[in-house]
Amino acid sequence: MSRKITILTGSPHLNGTSSKLADAFVNGTSDKNNVYRFDAGLNASQINFLKLDENEATIHDDDLISQEVMPHIIDSDVLVLCTSLYYYGINAELKAIIDRFYEYNHELKGGKDVYILITGYDAGDQNSSAYRPLVEYFEQLCKYMRWNIKGTVIGSDSWNAKKLRKYIFETADLSKNIS
Ligand SMILES: Cc1cc2nc3c(=O)[nH]c(=O)nc-3n(C[C@H](O)[C@H](O)[C@H](O)COP(=O)(O)O)c2cc1C
């Protein structure tokens, strides 16, 4: 039985470098019918930030996240989190979705495989000061959510077309192994 995959991207850049990694992930999968992709950065006007009352309880928001995106995430076996490096953090639009997990923590926790796709101008590796905080952020997030990180692509020096092609192959290889 094939696994349900949800891909979340955060960049507002149409056909940008991180978007290309998300494309590669989709292209690598054997069963594209089981893939749901939401490009938060390109649909930012349709999604809202988390809202809380004075007791820190969620004020439910009936936007695209609650109607469509969150049900897909909850239902998926595999979650792909794709971001570019913006001011040494993740894309705000992706973070907006992650903060909205708060209303659905119980339904979301446990049992998902996660793939992390990152692109950034900085040429450092995953242990460099540019990317290490991001890698650790995703590690902590997944530990808290009881999700397993199965693969990470650090698309550093992203303006280098040759390197970007290598990351695209790396990403497609990751998704080929999902069964
Ligand atoms: C608003 C903004 C902030 C950025 N901040 C960083 C940064 O902190 N470090 C870095 O190495 N590159 C930074 N970059 C460069 C991007 O990470 C790089 O161009 C990346 O390939 C963008 O991916 P995208 O086109 O998918 O958004 C920034 C670019 C933008 C537009």
The ligand as an ORCA input file, in Angstrom:
! r2SCAN-3c Opt
* xyz 0 1
  C      14.565     37.579      2.427
  C      15.791     36.742      2.167
  C      16.612     36.399      3.234
  C      17.734     35.611      3.018
  N      18.538     35.280      4.077
  C      19.611     34.499      3.874
  C      20.447     34.139      4.962
  O      20.220     34.458      6.107
  N      21.544     33.358      4.700
  C      21.843     32.932      3.435
  O      22.839     32.231      3.253
  N      21.043     33.240      2.391
  C      19.943     34.022      2.583
  N      19.131     34.345      1.522
  C      19.389     33.727      0.207
  C      18.481     32.521     -0.002
  O      18.625     31.560      1.032
  C      18.790     31.848     -1.345
  O      18.682     32.791     -2.396
  C      17.883     30.661     -1.564
  O      18.323     29.974     -2.717
  C      16.439     31.129     -1.735
  O      15.608     30.031     -1.975
  P      14.155     30.293     -2.603
  O      14.401     30.896     -3.939
  O      13.543     28.957     -2.686
  O      13.446     31.201     -1.644
  C      18.020     35.159      1.713
  C      17.181     35.530      0.639
  C      16.076     36.307      0.873
  C      15.187     36.667     -0.287
*
